Amino acid sequence: MLAELGLTRIIGDFVTPERISLVVRVLLVLGIGIPLLILVRKLTRKIVTGKLSVQSEQLIQRAVYYIGLLIILVSVLNEFGFKLSALLGAAGVFGIAIGFASQTSISNIISGIFLISEKPFMIGDTVQIGSTIGVINSIDLLSIKLKTLDNRFVRVPNETMIKTEVINNTKFNQRRVNVSLGVAYKEDLRRVMAILDEIAVSEPLALRDPPHVILLDEFGDSGIKLTFGVWCETASFWDLKNALMLSIKERFDHDNIEIPYPHMRLMASQAGDYQTTNLNAKEGTNGYET
């Protein structure tokens, strides 16, 4: 009986009208603020969709969301008796301390603002950063998120994007597929170029304007090196590259056009070790062993 009276007294001391009123006010702030924030976020998405770039739309939506969360948090803290002026003063001191410790983050934020304003790439573009190639999933204030062609996630800091050479493979609607190949010295180059012309004209994915190009690059060790460049729609780049390489191999086999490769001869010396001789450099071989 005494225990029940003690528990009742403790509950009575704790559950006061003031505390009940505080809980009710906090629940009202959360109950009204959170649905209102969701509604404002949906309205913001509806307003900006289709009127700005995708990255700008994401930035505005996130800014509205985080500002709304901040307002709800300040309102709840205000109900608990925390003064806004004291919070701002503490935030100022805390911000100075954080500023010295987060110079990299600040640099990334500034770089992110430059990237969003400059628009060197957009969400959905395929870019190459160093040896990494991927599709941009999001452009945030701190970093860029990529999905590689083999479905891996890559996060690249904005500061790195500013300092590093970035190749945008899908910035323009058209690209040129460059196929590097070589032919033997004994082949008729005019005949080879005519065959490549026929391949470019007969390929359905190839564009007629701009026209394809055939460049004689150099006299190599094994043969003459060429670059065969054919234009296409950017979305058909890889399909056209595969089609061109298959067509070149099939036509060269059919027309007996020889694709050279290095030949090496292994010779034993008097000392018992082995020496290699590059037959391509020997006079009279034309890059081939006879």
C-alpha positions in Angstrom: 0.0 0.0 0.0 2.8 2.4 0.9 4.6 1.5 -2.3 1.5 2.3 -4.4 1.2 5.6 -2.6 4.8 6.4 -3.2 4.6 5.5 -6.9 1.4 7.6 -7.2 3.1 10.5 -5.6 6.1 10.3 -7.9 3.9 10.1 -10.9 1.9 13.1 -9.6 5.0 15.1 -9.1 6.3 14.3 -12.5 3.1 14.6 -14.5 2.2 18.2 -13.9 -0.2 20.4 -16.0 2.8 22.4 -17.2 4.6 19.2 -18.5 1.4 17.9 -20.0 0.9 21.2 -21.8 4.6 21.0 -23.0 4.1 17.5 -24.4 0.9 18.6 -26.2 2.6 21.6 -27.7 5.5 19.6 -29.0 3.2 17.0 -30.4 1.2 19.7 -32.2 4.4 21.2 -33.6 5.5 17.8 -34.9 2.0 16.8 -36.0 1.5 19.9 -38.0 5.1 20.6 -39.1 6.0 17.3 -40.5 2.9 16.8 -42.8 3.3 20.5 -43.8 6.9 19.9 -44.7 6.0 16.9 -46.8 3.3 18.9 -48.6 5.7 21.9 -49.2 8.3 19.5 -50.6 5.8 17.9 -53.0 4.6 21.4 -54.1 8.2 22.5 -54.7 8.9 19.4 -56.8 5.8 20.0 -58.8 6.7 23.7 -59.4 10.3 23.2 -60.4 10.0 20.0 -62.4 10.6 20.6 -66.1 11.5 24.3 -65.7 15.1 23.9 -64.5 18.0 21.5 -65.0 17.7 18.2 -63.1 20.6 19.1 -60.7 19.1 22.6 -60.0 15.7 20.9 -59.2 17.4 18.5 -56.8 19.3 21.4 -55.1 16.1 23.5 -54.6 14.1 20.5 -53.3 16.8 19.6 -50.8 17.2 23.2 -49.7 13.5 23.5 -49.0 13.5 20.2 -47.1 16.5 21.0 -44.9 15.2 24.5 -44.1 11.8 23.1 -43.1 13.5 20.5 -40.9 15.6 23.3 -39.3 12.4 25.4 -38.6 10.7 22.4 -37.0 13.8 21.6 -34.8 14.1 25.3 -33.7 10.3 25.3 -32.8 10.6 22.1 -30.7 13.7 23.4 -28.9 11.9 26.7 -28.3 9.0 24.8 -26.6 11.6 23.2 -24.3 12.8 26.6 -23.3 15.9 27.0 -25.4 16.3 30.6 -26.5 17.0 31.3 -30.2 19.6 33.9 -29.4 21.5 31.5 -27.2 21.3 28.9 -29.9 22.6 31.3 -32.5 25.5 32.3 -30.2 26.4 28.7 -29.5 26.1 27.9 -33.2 28.4 30.8 -34.0 31.2 29.6 -31.7 30.6 26.0 -32.8 30.6 27.1 -36.5 34.0 28.8 -36.1 35.5 25.6 -34.6 33.9 23.5 -37.3 35.1 25.9 -40.0 38.8 25.3 -39.2 38.2 21.5 -39.1 36.2 21.3 -42.3 38.1 23.3 -44.9 37.8 20.4 -47.3 34.1 20.3 -47.0 33.8 24.1 -47.5 36.0 23.8 -50.6 33.7 21.0 -51.9 30.6 23.2 -51.3 32.1 26.1 -53.2 33.2 23.8 -56.0 29.7 22.3 -56.1 28.2 25.8 -56.6 30.6 26.4 -59.5 29.7 23.0 -61.1 26.0 23.7 -60.8 26.3 27.2 -62.3 28.8 26.2 -65.0 26.9 23.0 -66.0 29.8 21.1 -67.7 27.6 18.0 -67.3 24.1 17.0 -66.2 22.5 14.1 -64.4 22.4 11.2 -66.9 25.6 12.2 -68.7 28.4 9.6 -69.1 31.7 11.1 -68.0 35.2 10.0 -67.6 37.2 11.1 -64.6 40.8 9.7 -64.8 40.3 6.0 -65.4 36.7 6.0 -64.1 33.8 6.0 -66.5 30.2 6.3 -65.2 26.8 7.8 -65.5 26.0 10.7 -63.2 23.3 9.9 -60.7 23.3 13.1 -58.7 25.2 16.4 -58.3 25.3 17.5 -54.7 27.0 20.3 -52.8 29.8 18.0 -51.6 30.2 15.3 -54.2 29.2 13.8 -57.5 27.7 10.3 -57.5 28.4 8.0 -60.4 27.2 4.6 -61.5 29.9 2.8 -63.5 29.2 0.8 -66.6 29.6 -2.4 -64.6 27.2 -1.2 -62.0 29.5 0.1 -59.2 28.9 3.2 -57.1 31.6 5.9 -57.2 31.6 9.1 -55.1 33.9 11.9 -56.4 34.4 15.1 -54.3 33.4 18.3 -56.1 36.9 19.7 -55.5 38.3 16.8 -57.5 35.9 17.5 -60.3 37.1 21.1 -60.5 40.8 20.2 -60.4 40.7 17.2 -62.7 40.1 16.9 -66.4 36.6 15.6 -66.9 35.5 14.1 -70.3 31.8 14.3 -71.0 31.1 11.5 -73.5 27.4 12.4 -74.0 27.5 16.2 -74.0 26.8 16.3 -77.8 24.3 14.3 -79.8 26.9 13.0 -82.3 30.3 11.2 -81.7 32.9 9.8 -84.0 34.0 6.2 -83.6 37.8 6.0 -84.3 39.1 2.5 -85.1 42.9 2.1 -85.2 44.1 -0.6 -87.6 47.2 -1.5 -89.6 47.8 -3.1 -93.0 50.9 -4.8 -94.4 53.4 -2.8 -96.5 52.6 -5.0 -99.5 49.0 -4.0 -99.6 47.5 -1.4 -102.0 46.5 1.5 -99.8 44.0 2.9 -102.3 42.3 -0.5 -102.4 42.2 -0.6 -98.6 40.7 2.9 -98.4 38.1 2.0 -101.0 37.1 -1.1 -98.9 36.8 1.1 -95.8 34.7 3.6 -97.7 32.3 0.7 -98.7 32.1 -0.4 -95.0 31.2 3.1 -93.8 28.6 3.6 -96.6 26.9 0.2 -96.0 26.8 0.5 -92.2 23.2 1.5 -91.1 24.3 3.1 -87.8 26.8 5.4 -89.6 25.9 9.0 -90.4 26.5 10.5 -93.8 26.9 14.0 -92.4 29.5 14.6 -91.1 31.3 12.3 -93.5 33.7 9.5 -92.3 37.4 10.0 -92.4 40.4 7.7 -93.2 43.7 8.9 -91.9 47.1 7.4 -92.8 48.8 7.8 -89.4 52.4 6.5 -89.7 54.8 3.9 -91.0 54.9 1.4 -88.2 57.3 -1.5 -87.4 54.8 -4.1 -88.7 52.9 -2.1 -91.3 51.1 1.1 -92.1 48.8 2.4 -89.4 45.5 4.0 -90.2 42.6 5.6 -88.3 39.1 4.9 -89.6 36.6 7.5 -88.1 32.9 7.1 -88.6 30.2 9.4 -87.1 27.1 8.2 -85.4 24.5 9.2 -82.8 26.0 9.2 -79.3 23.6 6.5 -78.1 24.8 4.1 -80.9 28.5 4.6 -80.2 29.4 1.1 -78.8 27.1 -0.7 -81.3 28.7 1.1 -84.2 32.2 0.4 -82.9 31.5 -3.4 -82.6 29.8 -3.4 -86.0 32.8 -1.6 -87.7 35.4 -3.9 -86.2 33.4 -7.0 -87.3 33.0 -5.6 -90.8 36.6 -4.7 -91.2 37.8 -8.2 -90.1 35.3 -10.0 -92.4 36.1 -7.8 -95.4 39.8 -8.0 -94.9 39.6 -11.8 -94.7 37.4 -11.9 -97.8 39.6 -9.6 -99.8 42.9 -11.1 -98.5 44.0 -7.8 -96.9 46.7 -8.7 -94.4 46.7 -7.2 -90.9 50.3 -7.3 -89.7 51.6 -8.3 -86.3 55.1 -8.4 -84.9 57.3 -11.4 -85.6 60.1 -12.4 -83.2 62.8 -15.1 -83.8 64.4 -16.9 -80.9 68.1 -17.6 -81.5 70.6 -19.4 -79.3 74.0 -17.6 -78.8 77.4 -19.3 -78.3 77.2 -18.4 -74.6 74.1 -20.6 -74.3 71.6 -17.9 -73.7 68.8 -16.8 -76.1 68.5 -13.6 -78.1 65.5 -12.3 -79.9 65.5 -10.7 -83.4 62.7 -8.4 -84.6 62.1 -9.6 -88.1 60.0 -6.5 -88.8 63.1 -4.4 -88.7 65.1 -6.7 -91.0 65.5 -5.3 -94.5 63.5 -7.1 -97.1 60.9 -8.7 -94.9 58.3 -6.0 -95.1 57.3 -6.8 -91.6 56.7 -10.5 -92.2 58.8 -13.6 -91.8 59.7 -15.3 -95.1 
